[in-house]
Amino acid sequence: MIAIRKVTGYIILFLILALVIFFVITYRDKLVKILIPIFIAGILAYILRPMVLKLEKKNISRTKGILLIYLVSGIMLIASIIFIAPVLARNTREFINTFPQITLEYKNNFNYVIKKIDTSTWPLEIKNAVFNEINNAVNMLEDRLLNILRNAFFGSINVAAGIGNFIVAMIIAFYLIKDAEFFKNNFLSLVPRKWRNDVIATCREINDILSNFIQGQLLTAAIIGVMETVALFIVGVKYAPILGIIGGISNIIPYFGPFIGAIPAVAVALIDSPVKVLWTVVAFVIIQQIDNMFISPKIIEGRLGLHPVTTILAVLVGEEFFGIIGMLLAVPVTAVIKVILKRSVEAIV
């Protein structure tokens, strides 16, 4: 009888998981649009909640604390727009204008390599095989670049939608922080009493994972972005601020992020000289080693509980189905799913 219950439980769990996966894959575009403000609100809530709780200990009500933080953040944002945004905008515009020069530089190098291979003494079969592989690589790179440019184009068109999502997210985050106990109690009221302790333990574990990941990764990205910006200034690479920001944001993506963030800096450095390329690569490698050995272990401390292979697969799956957003969210989502599945199996057994 117990064995039948276990098997039935596993079958039901598998069917529910399969239905969820099917639903997400089928309606992923609509789900992304709906969930974007909720995701942003969750991130804001995790960032702001510790500050709100500290203000609450100083006898400042939660509502006033949130509004005070919003006010200070708004003032800082306006100051950034006035003093920092023009510099970044100029850097970004100049960086985009260098794309034709970067393309020409790579095209010349590419043609030089092709000429060397064509005039070499290699057998004809090997030459043809090399040329085929180069063509395949070029076609794949062109497709990737077109997708990136297309996404960037539509992203620039939807600036108003992005601002609207952020405003909605701020409102949701306000209530998530202010009425946290209300949401908690109402959610638990829907859970059978015999499951409540397990559900509370699961939610606490998920909360620790998300809190650790969001706060840790954002702080790490900020530190890495500043370090890379300073390093690029020292090396003498143009557009250091925007390239440093790209590197810092890319660093949020596990394993692949540092390589993605380094590509624009290396491409810009190549315009000046191979020596700058070498120093740029050395700088990024050193910063990444500092991150791996000191920054990430200190801030994140590996609390996600995911094997490196699982992390890599999660990032690949996230990129395949949801693009850059999928790569950013793949790891915490996978960690949350792991906790839910583990707790569910323990409850069934």
C-alpha beads as a LAMMPS data file, in Angstrom:
LAMMPS data file: protein, C-alpha beads

349 atoms
348 bonds

1 atom types
1 bond types

-500.0 500.0 xlo xhi
-500.0 500.0 ylo yhi
-500.0 500.0 zlo zhi

Masses

1 110.0

Atoms # bond

1 1 1 0.000 0.000 0.000
2 1 1 2.799 2.417 0.932
3 1 1 4.668 1.518 -2.255
4 1 1 1.567 2.290 -4.347
5 1 1 1.245 5.681 -2.617
6 1 1 4.880 6.487 -3.381
7 1 1 4.536 5.517 -7.037
8 1 1 1.299 7.478 -7.358
9 1 1 2.931 10.497 -5.734
10 1 1 5.900 10.335 -8.101
11 1 1 3.598 10.024 -11.130
12 1 1 1.493 13.006 -10.033
13 1 1 4.637 15.052 -9.343
14 1 1 6.067 14.153 -12.761
15 1 1 2.802 15.023 -14.546
16 1 1 2.552 18.379 -12.773
17 1 1 6.162 19.183 -13.659
18 1 1 5.605 18.128 -17.284
19 1 1 2.478 20.299 -17.536
20 1 1 4.296 23.295 -16.048
21 1 1 7.213 22.872 -18.493
22 1 1 4.809 22.484 -21.443
23 1 1 2.846 25.567 -20.392
24 1 1 6.008 27.662 -19.937
25 1 1 7.438 26.612 -23.321
26 1 1 4.135 27.132 -25.159
27 1 1 3.334 30.540 -23.697
28 1 1 6.838 31.743 -22.846
29 1 1 6.546 35.060 -24.746
30 1 1 3.327 36.053 -22.988
31 1 1 4.635 34.827 -19.644
32 1 1 7.785 36.934 -19.993
33 1 1 5.718 40.088 -20.617
34 1 1 3.509 39.374 -17.620
35 1 1 6.296 38.354 -15.271
36 1 1 8.814 41.116 -16.097
37 1 1 7.360 43.678 -13.625
38 1 1 6.937 40.938 -11.012
39 1 1 10.570 39.861 -11.401
40 1 1 11.728 43.479 -11.152
41 1 1 9.512 43.967 -8.091
42 1 1 11.018 40.879 -6.459
43 1 1 14.542 42.149 -7.101
44 1 1 13.654 45.586 -5.722
45 1 1 12.054 43.998 -2.659
46 1 1 15.155 41.909 -1.911
47 1 1 17.410 44.945 -2.353
48 1 1 15.317 47.365 -0.297
49 1 1 13.983 45.095 2.465
50 1 1 17.185 45.022 4.579
51 1 1 17.310 48.849 4.546
52 1 1 13.610 49.090 5.428
53 1 1 14.061 46.702 8.363
54 1 1 17.003 48.755 9.646
55 1 1 14.896 51.925 9.494
56 1 1 12.077 50.065 11.259
57 1 1 14.433 49.298 14.157
58 1 1 14.959 53.064 14.450
59 1 1 11.188 53.541 14.987
60 1 1 10.525 54.591 11.390
61 1 1 7.399 52.843 10.141
62 1 1 7.708 50.460 7.240
63 1 1 5.609 52.650 4.953
64 1 1 7.628 55.779 5.740
65 1 1 10.869 53.811 5.384
66 1 1 9.972 52.587 1.900
67 1 1 8.861 56.053 0.788
68 1 1 12.040 57.582 2.234
69 1 1 14.202 55.081 0.336
70 1 1 12.217 55.759 -2.848
71 1 1 12.718 59.497 -2.362
72 1 1 16.478 59.206 -1.807
73 1 1 16.772 56.769 -4.739
74 1 1 14.817 59.205 -6.942
75 1 1 17.139 62.082 -6.012
76 1 1 20.192 59.908 -6.739
77 1 1 18.654 58.817 -10.056
78 1 1 17.982 62.418 -11.103
79 1 1 21.547 63.396 -10.126
80 1 1 22.878 60.451 -12.152
81 1 1 20.798 61.488 -15.164
82 1 1 22.125 65.042 -14.935
83 1 1 25.818 64.310 -14.297
84 1 1 26.567 60.704 -15.345
85 1 1 24.038 59.817 -18.046
86 1 1 25.397 62.353 -20.612
87 1 1 28.887 60.835 -20.308
88 1 1 27.551 57.300 -20.709
89 1 1 25.296 58.382 -23.588
90 1 1 28.248 59.997 -25.370
91 1 1 30.389 56.903 -24.775
92 1 1 27.629 54.642 -26.029
93 1 1 27.042 56.746 -29.160
94 1 1 30.758 56.852 -29.975
95 1 1 31.058 53.124 -29.262
96 1 1 28.208 52.324 -31.671
97 1 1 29.746 54.602 -34.300
98 1 1 32.962 52.557 -34.167
99 1 1 31.155 49.371 -35.249
100 1 1 31.983 49.916 -38.965
101 1 1 35.662 50.438 -38.080
102 1 1 35.682 47.299 -35.904
103 1 1 33.984 45.324 -38.679
104 1 1 36.532 46.572 -41.243
105 1 1 39.428 45.638 -38.945
106 1 1 38.126 42.112 -38.451
107 1 1 37.335 41.795 -42.160
108 1 1 40.914 42.700 -43.075
109 1 1 42.292 40.198 -40.565
110 1 1 39.863 37.574 -41.820
111 1 1 40.837 38.140 -45.463
112 1 1 44.509 37.957 -44.490
113 1 1 43.984 34.553 -42.869
114 1 1 41.994 33.297 -45.881
115 1 1 44.757 34.455 -48.244
116 1 1 47.423 32.721 -46.166
117 1 1 45.466 29.455 -46.200
118 1 1 44.735 29.741 -49.924
119 1 1 48.414 30.281 -50.821
120 1 1 49.665 27.595 -48.452
121 1 1 50.925 24.179 -49.494
122 1 1 48.121 22.386 -47.660
123 1 1 46.285 19.638 -49.588
124 1 1 43.164 20.813 -51.425
125 1 1 40.873 18.613 -49.284
126 1 1 42.137 20.225 -46.064
127 1 1 41.773 23.726 -47.529
128 1 1 38.169 23.015 -48.546
129 1 1 37.389 21.576 -45.116
130 1 1 38.887 24.640 -43.385
131 1 1 37.008 27.030 -45.683
132 1 1 33.721 25.187 -45.007
133 1 1 34.229 25.424 -41.251
134 1 1 35.110 29.125 -41.519
135 1 1 31.982 29.782 -43.599
136 1 1 29.837 27.935 -41.074
137 1 1 31.376 29.917 -38.206
138 1 1 30.871 33.223 -40.047
139 1 1 27.223 32.394 -40.837
140 1 1 26.567 31.443 -37.217
141 1 1 28.239 34.658 -35.993
142 1 1 26.193 36.744 -38.436
143 1 1 22.968 35.131 -37.199
144 1 1 23.930 35.808 -33.581
145 1 1 24.810 39.444 -34.312
146 1 1 21.560 39.969 -36.233
147 1 1 19.573 38.576 -33.312
148 1 1 21.417 40.835 -30.865
149 1 1 20.892 43.907 -33.049
150 1 1 17.234 43.010 -33.593
151 1 1 16.673 42.608 -29.851
152 1 1 18.493 45.877 -29.173
153 1 1 16.377 47.635 -31.822
154 1 1 13.066 46.415 -30.425
155 1 1 14.352 47.086 -26.921
156 1 1 15.004 50.730 -27.836
157 1 1 11.498 50.973 -29.314
158 1 1 9.951 49.629 -26.090
159 1 1 11.607 52.148 -23.774
160 1 1 8.188 53.465 -22.737
161 1 1 7.037 49.928 -21.935
162 1 1 10.196 49.406 -19.877
163 1 1 9.547 52.567 -17.867
164 1 1 5.945 51.462 -17.350
165 1 1 7.081 48.025 -16.148
166 1 1 9.515 49.629 -13.702
167 1 1 6.827 51.923 -12.266
168 1 1 4.464 48.964 -11.835
169 1 1 7.334 46.995 -10.256
170 1 1 7.961 49.814 -7.755
171 1 1 4.304 49.751 -6.715
172 1 1 4.320 45.946 -6.363
173 1 1 7.616 46.050 -4.429
174 1 1 6.118 48.670 -2.073
175 1 1 3.297 46.320 -1.114
176 1 1 5.519 43.224 -1.050
177 1 1 7.685 44.867 1.618
178 1 1 4.940 46.746 3.490
179 1 1 2.479 43.852 3.681
180 1 1 4.918 40.923 3.778
181 1 1 3.181 39.358 6.802
182 1 1 -0.218 39.742 5.119
183 1 1 0.906 37.826 2.035
184 1 1 2.616 35.219 4.199
185 1 1 -0.440 34.592 6.403
186 1 1 -2.870 34.462 3.463
187 1 1 -0.632 32.061 1.591
188 1 1 -0.302 29.762 4.630
189 1 1 -4.062 29.833 5.143
190 1 1 -4.400 28.037 1.801
191 1 1 -1.998 25.289 2.877
192 1 1 -3.287 22.291 4.883
193 1 1 -2.099 22.405 8.512
194 1 1 -0.129 19.159 8.268
195 1 1 1.960 20.618 5.411
196 1 1 2.540 24.086 6.847
197 1 1 5.819 23.364 8.637
198 1 1 7.269 21.816 5.469
199 1 1 5.999 24.717 3.337
200 1 1 7.454 27.291 5.764
201 1 1 10.828 25.503 5.730
202 1 1 10.763 25.356 1.915
203 1 1 9.875 29.053 1.598
204 1 1 12.639 30.010 4.015
205 1 1 15.167 28.034 2.014
206 1 1 13.964 29.625 -1.229
207 1 1 14.078 33.067 0.409
208 1 1 17.686 32.492 1.511
209 1 1 18.661 31.391 -2.005
210 1 1 17.023 34.349 -3.765
211 1 1 18.231 36.876 -1.202
212 1 1 21.783 35.568 -1.398
213 1 1 21.792 35.431 -5.200
214 1 1 20.158 38.786 -5.968
215 1 1 21.991 40.886 -3.391
216 1 1 25.283 39.038 -3.891
217 1 1 25.263 39.072 -7.677
218 1 1 24.305 42.747 -7.937
219 1 1 27.018 43.763 -5.472
220 1 1 29.553 41.565 -7.276
221 1 1 28.527 43.000 -10.660
222 1 1 28.973 46.559 -9.337
223 1 1 32.452 45.779 -7.949
224 1 1 33.545 43.995 -11.139
225 1 1 32.161 46.814 -13.300
226 1 1 34.169 49.427 -11.401
227 1 1 37.342 47.292 -11.472
228 1 1 37.048 46.665 -15.221
229 1 1 36.356 50.335 -15.928
230 1 1 39.477 51.372 -13.979
231 1 1 41.546 48.644 -15.676
232 1 1 40.425 49.762 -19.154
233 1 1 41.277 53.379 -18.282
234 1 1 44.761 52.267 -17.214
235 1 1 45.268 50.195 -20.369
236 1 1 44.048 53.130 -22.471
237 1 1 41.046 51.461 -24.116
238 1 1 38.410 53.865 -25.410
239 1 1 34.863 53.945 -24.024
240 1 1 36.010 52.438 -20.707
241 1 1 32.843 53.419 -18.733
242 1 1 30.357 51.719 -21.058
243 1 1 32.633 48.703 -21.586
244 1 1 33.089 48.366 -17.815
245 1 1 29.314 48.477 -17.302
246 1 1 28.842 45.786 -19.971
247 1 1 31.479 43.649 -18.251
248 1 1 29.902 44.090 -14.814
249 1 1 26.387 43.232 -15.989
250 1 1 27.638 40.249 -18.007
251 1 1 29.397 38.927 -14.912
252 1 1 25.969 38.101 -13.433
253 1 1 25.757 35.223 -15.932
254 1 1 27.706 32.295 -14.422
255 1 1 30.692 30.896 -16.375
256 1 1 29.769 32.496 -19.740
257 1 1 29.312 36.071 -18.488
258 1 1 32.989 37.053 -18.145
259 1 1 33.688 35.931 -21.726
260 1 1 30.628 37.766 -23.076
261 1 1 31.640 40.926 -21.207
262 1 1 35.224 40.781 -22.456
263 1 1 34.350 40.553 -26.178
264 1 1 33.396 44.259 -26.706
265 1 1 36.483 45.476 -24.807
266 1 1 38.817 43.215 -26.796
267 1 1 37.138 44.281 -30.062
268 1 1 37.648 47.975 -29.253
269 1 1 41.245 47.392 -28.092
270 1 1 42.028 45.658 -31.395
271 1 1 41.410 48.921 -33.256
272 1 1 44.424 50.491 -31.547
273 1 1 46.977 47.684 -31.315
274 1 1 47.494 43.978 -30.532
275 1 1 49.415 45.089 -27.428
276 1 1 46.276 46.691 -25.997
277 1 1 44.373 43.511 -26.790
278 1 1 46.923 41.524 -24.790
279 1 1 46.779 43.897 -21.812
280 1 1 42.966 43.986 -21.958
281 1 1 42.793 40.191 -21.854
282 1 1 45.336 40.097 -19.002
283 1 1 43.325 42.696 -17.054
284 1 1 40.059 40.795 -17.477
285 1 1 41.677 37.476 -16.524
286 1 1 43.224 38.995 -13.364
287 1 1 39.914 40.613 -12.358
288 1 1 38.071 37.356 -12.962
289 1 1 40.569 35.468 -10.789
290 1 1 40.129 38.059 -8.033
291 1 1 36.375 37.588 -8.345
292 1 1 36.626 33.781 -8.218
293 1 1 39.041 33.677 -5.276
294 1 1 37.955 36.594 -3.091
295 1 1 34.833 38.525 -4.135
296 1 1 32.241 35.852 -5.038
297 1 1 33.188 33.404 -2.241
298 1 1 32.982 36.239 0.292
299 1 1 29.674 37.650 -0.937
300 1 1 27.806 34.643 -2.336
301 1 1 29.585 31.807 -0.474
302 1 1 28.253 29.155 -2.845
303 1 1 24.896 28.815 -1.071
304 1 1 22.900 27.956 -4.186
305 1 1 23.823 24.298 -3.830
306 1 1 24.100 23.632 -7.579
307 1 1 26.761 21.528 -9.238
308 1 1 28.765 23.408 -11.924
309 1 1 27.408 21.079 -14.632
310 1 1 23.833 21.848 -13.513
311 1 1 24.604 25.574 -13.566
312 1 1 26.050 25.424 -17.099
313 1 1 23.079 23.402 -18.402
314 1 1 20.633 25.797 -16.728
315 1 1 22.292 28.815 -18.382
316 1 1 22.274 27.088 -21.801
317 1 1 18.584 26.164 -21.492
318 1 1 17.713 29.667 -20.295
319 1 1 19.522 31.233 -23.257
320 1 1 17.856 28.890 -25.732
321 1 1 14.289 29.624 -24.607
322 1 1 14.434 33.139 -23.127
323 1 1 17.634 34.767 -24.446
324 1 1 19.680 37.074 -22.210
325 1 1 16.921 37.279 -19.577
326 1 1 16.878 33.483 -19.451
327 1 1 20.638 33.379 -18.861
328 1 1 20.319 35.880 -16.009
329 1 1 17.453 34.057 -14.293
330 1 1 18.366 30.448 -15.091
331 1 1 20.511 29.783 -12.017
332 1 1 18.198 31.100 -9.255
333 1 1 15.158 29.527 -10.945
334 1 1 16.953 26.181 -11.157
335 1 1 18.003 26.428 -7.492
336 1 1 14.389 27.176 -6.480
337 1 1 13.058 24.265 -8.563
338 1 1 15.639 21.980 -6.941
339 1 1 14.491 23.000 -3.440
340 1 1 10.805 22.483 -4.331
341 1 1 11.446 19.069 -5.905
342 1 1 13.653 17.954 -3.006
343 1 1 11.100 18.990 -0.403
344 1 1 8.245 17.434 -2.417
345 1 1 10.030 14.089 -2.700
346 1 1 10.870 14.158 1.029
347 1 1 7.217 14.840 1.837
348 1 1 6.040 11.944 -0.369
349 1 1 8.589 9.515 1.032

Bonds

1 1 1 2
2 1 2 3
3 1 3 4
4 1 4 5
5 1 5 6
6 1 6 7
7 1 7 8
8 1 8 9
9 1 9 10
10 1 10 11
11 1 11 12
12 1 12 13
13 1 13 14
14 1 14 15
15 1 15 16
16 1 16 17
17 1 17 18
18 1 18 19
19 1 19 20
20 1 20 21
21 1 21 22
22 1 22 23
23 1 23 24
24 1 24 25
25 1 25 26
26 1 26 27
27 1 27 28
28 1 28 29
29 1 29 30
30 1 30 31
31 1 31 32
32 1 32 33
33 1 33 34
34 1 34 35
35 1 35 36
36 1 36 37
37 1 37 38
38 1 38 39
39 1 39 40
40 1 40 41
41 1 41 42
42 1 42 43
43 1 43 44
44 1 44 45
45 1 45 46
46 1 46 47
47 1 47 48
48 1 48 49
49 1 49 50
50 1 50 51
51 1 51 52
52 1 52 53
53 1 53 54
54 1 54 55
55 1 55 56
56 1 56 57
57 1 57 58
58 1 58 59
59 1 59 60
60 1 60 61
61 1 61 62
62 1 62 63
63 1 63 64
64 1 64 65
65 1 65 66
66 1 66 67
67 1 67 68
68 1 68 69
69 1 69 70
70 1 70 71
71 1 71 72
72 1 72 73
73 1 73 74
74 1 74 75
75 1 75 76
76 1 76 77
77 1 77 78
78 1 78 79
79 1 79 80
80 1 80 81
81 1 81 82
82 1 82 83
83 1 83 84
84 1 84 85
85 1 85 86
86 1 86 87
87 1 87 88
88 1 88 89
89 1 89 90
90 1 90 91
91 1 91 92
92 1 92 93
93 1 93 94
94 1 94 95
95 1 95 96
96 1 96 97
97 1 97 98
98 1 98 99
99 1 99 100
100 1 100 101
101 1 101 102
102 1 102 103
103 1 103 104
104 1 104 105
105 1 105 106
106 1 106 107
107 1 107 108
108 1 108 109
109 1 109 110
110 1 110 111
111 1 111 112
112 1 112 113
113 1 113 114
114 1 114 115
115 1 115 116
116 1 116 117
117 1 117 118
118 1 118 119
119 1 119 120
120 1 120 121
121 1 121 122
122 1 122 123
123 1 123 124
124 1 124 125
125 1 125 126
126 1 126 127
127 1 127 128
128 1 128 129
129 1 129 130
130 1 130 131
131 1 131 132
132 1 132 133
133 1 133 134
134 1 134 135
135 1 135 136
136 1 136 137
137 1 137 138
138 1 138 139
139 1 139 140
140 1 140 141
141 1 141 142
142 1 142 143
143 1 143 144
144 1 144 145
145 1 145 146
146 1 146 147
147 1 147 148
148 1 148 149
149 1 149 150
150 1 150 151
151 1 151 152
152 1 152 153
153 1 153 154
154 1 154 155
155 1 155 156
156 1 156 157
157 1 157 158
158 1 158 159
159 1 159 160
160 1 160 161
161 1 161 162
162 1 162 163
163 1 163 164
164 1 164 165
165 1 165 166
166 1 166 167
167 1 167 168
168 1 168 169
169 1 169 170
170 1 170 171
171 1 171 172
172 1 172 173
173 1 173 174
174 1 174 175
175 1 175 176
176 1 176 177
177 1 177 178
178 1 178 179
179 1 179 180
180 1 180 181
181 1 181 182
182 1 182 183
183 1 183 184
184 1 184 185
185 1 185 186
186 1 186 187
187 1 187 188
188 1 188 189
189 1 189 190
190 1 190 191
191 1 191 192
192 1 192 193
193 1 193 194
194 1 194 195
195 1 195 196
196 1 196 197
197 1 197 198
198 1 198 199
199 1 199 200
200 1 200 201
201 1 201 202
202 1 202 203
203 1 203 204
204 1 204 205
205 1 205 206
206 1 206 207
207 1 207 208
208 1 208 209
209 1 209 210
210 1 210 211
211 1 211 212
212 1 212 213
213 1 213 214
214 1 214 215
215 1 215 216
216 1 216 217
217 1 217 218
218 1 218 219
219 1 219 220
220 1 220 221
221 1 221 222
222 1 222 223
223 1 223 224
224 1 224 225
225 1 225 226
226 1 226 227
227 1 227 228
228 1 228 229
229 1 229 230
230 1 230 231
231 1 231 232
232 1 232 233
233 1 233 234
234 1 234 235
235 1 235 236
236 1 236 237
237 1 237 238
238 1 238 239
239 1 239 240
240 1 240 241
241 1 241 242
242 1 242 243
243 1 243 244
244 1 244 245
245 1 245 246
246 1 246 247
247 1 247 248
248 1 248 249
249 1 249 250
250 1 250 251
251 1 251 252
252 1 252 253
253 1 253 254
254 1 254 255
255 1 255 256
256 1 256 257
257 1 257 258
258 1 258 259
259 1 259 260
260 1 260 261
261 1 261 262
262 1 262 263
263 1 263 264
264 1 264 265
265 1 265 266
266 1 266 267
267 1 267 268
268 1 268 269
269 1 269 270
270 1 270 271
271 1 271 272
272 1 272 273
273 1 273 274
274 1 274 275
275 1 275 276
276 1 276 277
277 1 277 278
278 1 278 279
279 1 279 280
280 1 280 281
281 1 281 282
282 1 282 283
283 1 283 284
284 1 284 285
285 1 285 286
286 1 286 287
287 1 287 288
288 1 288 289
289 1 289 290
290 1 290 291
291 1 291 292
292 1 292 293
293 1 293 294
294 1 294 295
295 1 295 296
296 1 296 297
297 1 297 298
298 1 298 299
299 1 299 300
300 1 300 301
301 1 301 302
302 1 302 303
303 1 303 304
304 1 304 305
305 1 305 306
306 1 306 307
307 1 307 308
308 1 308 309
309 1 309 310
310 1 310 311
311 1 311 312
312 1 312 313
313 1 313 314
314 1 314 315
315 1 315 316
316 1 316 317
317 1 317 318
318 1 318 319
319 1 319 320
320 1 320 321
321 1 321 322
322 1 322 323
323 1 323 324
324 1 324 325
325 1 325 326
326 1 326 327
327 1 327 328
328 1 328 329
329 1 329 330
330 1 330 331
331 1 331 332
332 1 332 333
333 1 333 334
334 1 334 335
335 1 335 336
336 1 336 337
337 1 337 338
338 1 338 339
339 1 339 340
340 1 340 341
341 1 341 342
342 1 342 343
343 1 343 344
344 1 344 345
345 1 345 346
346 1 346 347
347 1 347 348
348 1 348 349
